[in-house]
Amino acid sequence: DTVDIIMVRHGESEWNLKNLFCGWFDAELSEAGLKEAQSAGDYLKGSPYKFDIAYTSMLKRAQNTLANILEGSGQTNVPIIKTWRLNERHYGALTGLNKVETVEKYGADQVAIWRRSFDTPPPEMPEDHPYYDSIRNNPALKEDGPTPEEFPKTESLKLTIERTLPFWNSVVVPKLKEKARILIVAHGNSLRGIVKHLDNISDEDITNLNLPTGIPFLYTLDANLKPVVSMKFLGD
Ligand SMILES: CC(=O)Oc1ccccc1S(=O)(=O)Nc1cc2c(c(O)c1O)C(=O)c1ccccc1C2=O
């Protein structure tokens, strides 16, 4: 008596395309990202996977990926729950920077440290940052968003995982125990938190795990929610 859960990292966004740190900025899906979402929907349509409930973040690149998957697989009546706890990691002052600007501003050594660190957050996003207002006052975060104390100014991967797992444990786990058929569409770093927890992956190894965009992956969990199938990518 096992239970399956399907997870997908949202399709490529406009900012991924330009290699900009995106984080909590509410970037749109790129044309390619939209196509990734549609092909994931096509795949799932032809698969045995049907869903009772879907969870996603407060960011439109994940929400639109989910909408296209449900539409593509003919399951538009599946209830959708949105939570900030599935949001992408907040990159603080790096939000909106590309590689050259990041290295120019902070130096290649600091970038190399951040790149491989698990618990070193980037500098906080200052209130005069070009994207501070659009992120802090994103209307999507008004209802059911983080409290003022919870609202991040920057996050390490460790901090991101620490705010994602309470959602997994208090919302998803009870549903899995009821054998609900669940789809989660989220972001690279919030999904890292979930798979790290499920497969007991080390801090170092999870920092090196880069999930591909738009490709559904399956976990099959036993009665104790221990994986009997881990991160099985589904696709043609
Ligand atoms: C592929 C690419 O150009 O990545 C970018 C994009 C913007 C800035 C720096 C780079 S990079 O080439 O140095 N690579 C690169 C750089 C970084 C990261 C990362 O995963 C990565 O691949 C991080 O996770 C990361 C996390 C937190 C702070 C800084 C970085 C960071 O600086």
The ligand as a Gaussian input file, in Angstrom:
#p B3LYP/6-31G(d) Opt

LIG

0 1
 C       24.455000      29.865000     -15.438000
 C       24.670000      31.276000     -14.963000
 O       25.011000      32.206000     -15.695000
 O       24.476000      31.439000     -13.631000
 C       24.649000      32.690000     -13.107000
 C       23.627000      33.650000     -13.171000
 C       23.760000      34.858000     -12.514000
 C       24.913000      35.118000     -11.790000
 C       25.938000      34.180000     -11.726000
 C       25.823000      32.988000     -12.437000
 S       27.106000      31.819000     -12.396000
 O       27.511000      31.508000     -13.738000
 O       28.138000      32.320000     -11.508000
 N       26.466000      30.489000     -11.771000
 C       25.795000      30.458000     -10.570000
 C       25.935000      31.464000      -9.636000
 C       25.218000      31.383000      -8.448000
 C       24.381000      30.292000      -8.195000
 C       24.265000      29.269000      -9.139000
 O       23.464000      28.192000      -8.908000
 C       24.953000      29.367000     -10.317000
 O       24.829000      28.406000     -11.293000
 C       23.640000      30.232000      -6.964000
 O       22.898000      29.238000      -6.733000
 C       23.707000      31.322000      -6.025000
 C       22.944000      31.282000      -4.862000
 C       22.988000      32.352000      -3.966000
 C       23.815000      33.440000      -4.223000
 C       24.604000      33.480000      -5.392000
 C       24.541000      32.412000      -6.296000
 C       25.336000      32.453000      -7.506000
 O       26.107000      33.427000      -7.748000

